[in-house]
Amino acid sequence: MYITLASEFHYLRQPMRLITIPVSHYCEKARWGLIHAGVDYVEDAHLQLFHYLVARRYNTRGMVPILVTDTGAITDSTEILRFLDQRLPESAKLYPKSQIQEVEALEEDFDERFGIETRRWVYFNLRTLPARQILKLAGQGTPLWERAIAPPFFSPLFRFLLHSLDVSRENVDRGFPVISDTFDWVKTRLSDGRPFLCGDRFTAADLTFASLAAPVLWPPEYGIKFPPLEEVPPSARDAIGQFRAHPAGEFALRLFREHRSPATDTQPSGTGTLAQKAAPSP
Ligand SMILES: N[C@@H](CCC(=O)N[C@@H](CS)C(=O)NCC(=O)O)C(=O)O
């Protein structure tokens, strides 16, 4: 099966390049898609705001993830998953023909509501960590020069980031029910014993839910390492513990453990390498 998948991408001379803000859960979604497809890729990771230097070459808003291939650049995590899916055999597709409408509708809803609120939640809950710890988290795999010059600019840059994401206690409180309702909805959905959101097979709906739930779960298999829970404020630690113990949290953690791997056992790792090796924070 690996030969089939690999040969589909053989015309591409260079490994694909995934431009990311490594901590981003939308970037995790694209990363997981590449791993699932068994594609060799390189991750080109950047600190928030520094990423504009690279991303704006490909889209004017400078949004990531961006997948650069020999045939063009694809922006948006959903478009990246769809691109990769075209070349997968039907048995490995994340958008199986028979369920495509349901999968796409769930993915869209997770992307547009749930993912926005889990991101806001984690930024709000990490905002009191020391700058050094936030840079250590966000800087994994990013160029040394970005990590070297970031510290003096950290406070204004972080404030700008919180402002641009509308991170405030009021908005986090308003958004929290979107997270808890989605968790409860997933729990109900799985209560008939089905192993995945759309039935018997792993789809883009599952991958998207798990990736976008990661900011409230901190799965060990995520593309970068989250800080040890002992180092985060008690309120965030308790909330993460509760999300992990929720049946939807357990489901997402299981997906990370069991499905963040190539679609078939016979493929080599297919995991990407960070373009810049992670080094200790300056
Ligand atoms: N719907 C988009 C969302 C991507 C997104 O929100 N990316 C954020 C990182 S989490 C970003 O690029 N932020 C930089 C900015 O807005 O300037 C997708 O699924 O790719």
The ligand as an ORCA input file, in Angstrom:
! r2SCAN-3c Opt
* xyz 0 1
  N      -9.822     28.174      8.784
  C      -8.385     28.275      8.814
  C      -7.946     28.898     10.127
  C      -6.468     29.080     10.200
  C      -6.056     29.982     11.350
  O      -6.893     30.540     12.083
  N      -4.744     30.135     11.489
  C      -4.191     30.996     12.517
  C      -3.290     30.187     13.423
  S      -4.269     29.233     14.554
  C      -3.339     32.059     11.866
  O      -2.830     31.879     10.806
  N      -3.198     33.179     12.532
  C      -2.327     34.217     12.067
  C      -3.055     35.475     11.772
  O      -4.280     35.529     11.876
  O      -2.369     36.395     11.424
  C      -7.782     26.886      8.606
  O      -8.462     25.919      8.918
  O      -6.656     26.774      8.098
*
